[in-house]
Amino acid sequence: MSAAALPRVVSDDEIAAFARDGVVMLPQMFEPQWIDLLRTGLDAHRAKPTPRARIWDRDAEGRTMFWDSMAWHDVPAYQEFVFNSRAAAIAGQLMQSQRVHFYFDAVFVRSPGSQFQTPWHQDEPYWSVSGHDTCTVWMPLVPVKAANALAFVPGSHRGEAVLNQPDFGVLNPDEKPDIDRSDFSAVAETDIPDISADPEAFGVVSWDMQPGDCVVFNSRILHGGSGRLAPNDDLRVFTSKWLGDDVRIAFRDIGMDPDFSDVMRQHGLAHGDRPGTSLLPQVWEQP
Ligand SMILES: O=C(O)CCC(=O)C(=O)O
């Protein structure tokens, strides 16, 4: 497979929605062969996870939520997707960036019936980069109903405040070393509100989705709430994270999650640098 034209153009309305709301759902942007490729990749990845892999939740019935990140170096199917699918072009057009670098992949895999709900959070305050031109392409590899899909507070990416984030390190029940013990309250004046208590008041959105659809969201948007699956439904999600024009490397003194600062330094990247090197490769530029 090679980089091809988008199956349809990303419309001006979709670009405007992404800027205004910080999130947009794009139906049927990836053909079935890309979904098959990612499913194959995920099977290989599950068989050989990275040292970063965590079970975020395991309940009394043994149902789990598995998470891992930056597996693309070891999973050829993910490499194929990153460099040759339309994901980078979609990200570039929505962010209106001249150039797009790949940041990392992350998978979120719930076994059938998992009741685990992703806590509401923003991504960028955890990351080892900062900037407004960032996005995630969230792709379910199985059908998912709006009630179980990732949900968003439209417009919340535009606030400047860093909100007090949940600590994902404490979610792991396997007593692996925690990834992040940081206390975001040291830098964040405001707690994340209880969005699940009154989703309508926050204008929360989510969508019924099929494999081939994707949701693209800005990394500062408040998102969460996915999960609570029906007994026979699983949820396998592949995400790719992309960096646009204003992004700089940012080594934070609060915990980063996932914390790629060591591997970034090994690649010669310093705080304040633009993304680059084989770790954060440029994948797309505006034609
Ligand atoms: O799919 C999920 O439940 C969580 C996804 C998420 O938080 C992310 O991609 O940043």
The ligand as an SDF file (V2000), in Angstrom:
LIG
                    3D

 10  9  0  0  0  0  0  0  0  0999 V2000
   -9.9330    4.9870   23.9650 O   0  0  0  0  0  0  0  0  0  0  0  0
   -9.9020    5.3410   25.1340 C   0  0  0  0  0  0  0  0  0  0  0  0
  -10.6250    4.8630   26.0070 O   0  0  0  0  0  0  0  0  0  0  0  0
   -8.9470    6.4170   25.5780 C   0  0  0  0  0  0  0  0  0  0  0  0
   -8.2600    7.1370   24.4530 C   0  0  0  0  0  0  0  0  0  0  0  0
   -7.4990    8.3300   24.9130 C   0  0  0  0  0  0  0  0  0  0  0  0
   -7.6580    8.8320   26.0060 O   0  0  0  0  0  0  0  0  0  0  0  0
   -6.5020    8.9150   24.0050 C   0  0  0  0  0  0  0  0  0  0  0  0
   -6.2750    8.4170   22.8940 O   0  0  0  0  0  0  0  0  0  0  0  0
   -5.9050    9.9400   24.4030 O   0  0  0  0  0  0  0  0  0  0  0  0
  1  2  2  0
  2  3  1  0
  2  4  1  0
  4  5  1  0
  5  6  1  0
  6  7  2  0
  6  8  1  0
  8  9  2  0
  8 10  1  0
M  END
$$$$
